[in-house]
Amino acid sequence: MEILFSNHRDLDHYEKLHPALKEVLAWLHEYLPRSKTSRLIYTSIFRHYKDEIAQGRSGVHGCDPPRAADIVVICTDGKPYEQDEYTNLGILINSVWYYGDGGKHQVAFAAPHGTGLHLHLQVREKGTQKRA
């Protein structure tokens, strides 16, 4: 599976990801090749915290180390995932990974938001872990 970045800044931030997010992404990189996936594109990892808050967002993309990543999944036929595929992938991820705040948030968020279809992944500063 090919891994791409939409810009050089995200490639730089990829190296600095929060350890729990690295674990979730490693699991995802292992799982996706078994499906019909050929490419995973990181479209956003880091955005400045002040910009995030000014736009009414949570600010999780502005944490240091980065605790969030937006991804687009490309199938072997060259087409991006559809909404139902992101929804199903999000359900799977959330069944495997626990955010750690008693259910208020989830690791994967697939509902339409932001700039087009994508999957938002996030981890908590402390407590995100793989379910038993």
C-alpha positions, 0 to 999 in steps of 0.5 A: 500500500502506498502512503502519500502526504498532501503537503510536505508539512504533514510529512514533517509532522508525521514523524512527530505524531503522538505515540498512541496515534502512531499505534492506531496508524500502524494498525490501520496500515496493517489492516487496509492492504487486506482490503481493496485499498491501494493508497492512503493519503494524509491530507491534514495532520497539523494545523495551528491551534489558534487557527483551529479555535478561530474556525470553531474547531476543537484544536486537536490538530494543533496539539504538540505532539500531533494527536490527529490525522485526516486521511483519504483512502484510495481503492485499487480501482483508483477511486476514493472511498465513499461515505459508507466505506468511511463509516464502516472503517470508522466503526471498525477502528472504534471497535478496536481502539478506545479513546479513553474518556468514558465514551465522550469521543471516539478515535475515528470520526467518519461523519461528513465534515470539513473539506470533503470525504475523509476519515478523522483520527484522533487520540487522547493525551493519555488513555487511548488504547487498543481494546482487549 
